[in-house]
């Protein structure tokens, strides 16, 4: 029997509360994905969208953004594909429901500054509810937005968390694929 653990212990997850996962971003990317905030699992292991059951990596591949299915620990390959990752709120929590509307609004303001500095072609916010609160757009819907951040186009896509039961993998892949197609035009 192997003594190798598959992931962080409960104590390690709790110790990750409030930690941050460093942005994976550089100036001039084609696309900067923006999650709501890191999970405790992601903060414990130090990689974005790392929690088992999160569909971000399978969706990226299914939508044609990556040539193969990447693991969270391979996130460093994304900038070579013109892709990056950031979050609206930097602190890790067990659930995005732990974030306050004020925290999301402050994160939206900070994100505007970040986008103005990095100037990605497109910022894709992953989570329509978080987008609405972060940017004061209560009627926003999925897809391209009329609003821009600095010179960047803005898209809203569903949160790929496994906790988001509203969207299954094929539907997520189609929505993310629509953004990929728009980028190639």
C-alpha positions in Angstrom: 0.0 0.0 0.0 1.3 3.4 -1.0 1.8 6.2 1.6 1.6 8.8 -1.1 -1.3 11.2 -0.6 -3.3 12.5 -3.5 -3.8 16.0 -2.3 -3.6 18.4 0.7 -4.8 17.2 4.1 -7.7 19.0 5.8 -5.2 20.8 8.0 -3.3 22.0 4.9 -6.5 23.1 3.2 -7.5 25.1 6.3 -4.0 26.6 6.6 -4.4 27.8 2.9 -7.4 30.1 3.9 -6.6 33.6 2.9 -3.5 32.7 0.9 -3.0 33.9 -2.7 -2.0 32.1 -5.9 0.3 34.2 -7.9 -1.1 35.6 -11.2 0.0 33.9 -14.3 0.2 37.0 -16.5 2.4 39.0 -18.7 1.9 42.1 -20.8 0.3 41.7 -24.2 -1.4 38.3 -23.8 -4.1 37.4 -26.2 -6.4 36.3 -23.4 -6.4 36.7 -19.6 -8.8 34.4 -17.8 -10.1 35.8 -14.6 -11.4 33.4 -11.9 -13.5 34.6 -9.0 -10.9 33.7 -6.3 -8.7 30.7 -5.6 -10.0 27.6 -3.8 -8.3 26.4 -0.7 -7.0 23.5 -2.7 -5.5 25.8 -5.3 -3.9 27.9 -2.6 -2.5 24.8 -0.8 -0.9 23.4 -4.0 0.0 26.8 -5.5 -1.7 26.3 -8.9 -4.9 27.9 -10.4 -8.0 25.8 -10.9 -6.3 22.8 -9.2 -9.2 21.4 -7.2 -10.2 18.0 -8.5 -13.5 18.3 -10.3 -12.7 21.8 -11.6 -13.3 21.7 -15.3 -11.1 24.6 -16.3 -8.3 22.5 -17.8 -10.6 20.0 -19.6 -12.6 22.9 -21.0 -9.5 24.8 -22.2 -8.5 21.7 -24.2 -12.0 20.8 -25.4 -12.4 24.4 -26.6 -9.2 24.3 -28.6 -7.1 26.6 -26.4 -4.5 24.0 -25.6 -3.1 21.2 -27.8 -3.6 18.6 -25.1 -5.1 18.4 -21.7 -2.9 20.2 -19.3 -2.6 19.5 -15.5 -2.7 22.5 -13.1 1.0 22.1 -12.4 1.6 22.7 -16.1 0.0 26.2 -16.0 3.4 27.8 -16.7 2.9 26.7 -20.4 -0.1 29.0 -20.9 1.8 32.2 -21.6 3.5 30.6 -24.5 0.0 30.0 -25.9 -0.9 33.7 -25.3 -3.0 32.8 -22.2 -2.8 33.9 -18.6 -4.8 33.6 -15.3 -5.7 36.1 -12.6 -8.6 36.4 -10.1 -11.1 39.1 -9.1 -10.3 38.5 -5.4 -6.9 37.2 -4.5 -7.6 35.5 -1.2 -8.4 31.8 -1.1 -11.6 30.6 0.4 -13.6 27.4 0.6 -16.3 28.9 -1.6 -16.8 32.0 -3.6 -20.0 32.5 -1.5 -17.6 33.6 1.4 -16.7 36.7 -0.5 -18.6 39.9 0.2 -20.1 42.2 -2.5 -17.6 44.9 -1.2 -14.7 42.6 -1.7 -15.8 41.8 -5.2 -16.3 45.4 -6.1 -12.8 46.3 -4.7 -11.5 43.3 -6.8 -13.1 44.7 -9.9 -11.4 48.1 -9.4 -8.1 46.4 -8.9 -8.6 44.3 -12.0 -9.2 47.4 -14.1 -5.8 48.7 -13.0 -4.2 45.3 -13.7 -5.8 45.1 -17.2 -4.7 48.6 -18.0 -1.1 47.6 -17.2 -1.1 44.2 -18.9 -3.2 45.1 -21.9 -4.5 41.6 -22.9 -6.5 41.5 -26.1 -9.4 40.0 -24.1 -10.2 39.6 -20.4 -12.6 36.6 -19.8 -14.3 36.7 -16.4 -15.3 33.2 -15.3 -18.6 33.7 -13.4 -21.5 35.9 -14.4 -22.6 36.5 -10.8 -19.2 37.6 -9.7 -18.8 39.8 -12.8 -22.1 41.5 -12.0 -21.0 42.4 -8.5 -17.4 43.3 -9.3 -18.3 45.7 -12.1 -21.8 46.9 -11.0 -23.5 45.4 -14.1 -26.5 43.6 -12.6 -28.0 42.7 -15.9 -24.8 41.3 -17.6 -25.2 38.0 -19.5 -22.7 35.5 -20.7 -20.7 36.3 -23.8 -19.0 39.5 -25.1 -19.7 42.6 -23.2 -20.2 46.1 -24.7 -17.9 47.5 -21.9 -14.2 47.4 -22.3 -11.4 47.5 -19.7 -8.7 49.9 -20.9 -8.1 48.6 -24.5 -9.2 45.1 -23.7 -12.4 43.4 -24.9 -14.4 41.8 -22.2 -16.1 38.5 -22.1 -18.1 36.7 -19.4 -18.1 32.9 -19.3 -19.5 30.4 -16.8 -17.4 29.5 -13.8 -15.9 26.1 -14.6 -16.0 24.9 -11.0 -17.4 21.5 -10.5 -19.7 23.1 -8.0 -21.4 25.0 -10.9 -24.0 22.4 -11.9 -25.8 24.7 -14.4 -23.3 23.9 -17.1 -21.9 20.5 -18.2 -18.6 20.1 -19.9 -19.9 20.1 -23.6 -21.8 23.3 -23.0 -18.8 24.9 -21.3 -16.6 23.8 -24.1 -18.9 25.4 -26.7 -19.1 28.7 -24.8 -15.3 28.8 -24.3 -14.9 27.8 -27.9 -17.0 30.8 -29.0 -14.4 33.0 -27.4 -11.6 31.1 -29.0 -13.2 31.5 -32.4 -13.7 35.3 -31.8 -10.0 35.6 -30.9 -8.9 34.0 -34.2 -10.9 36.5 -36.2 
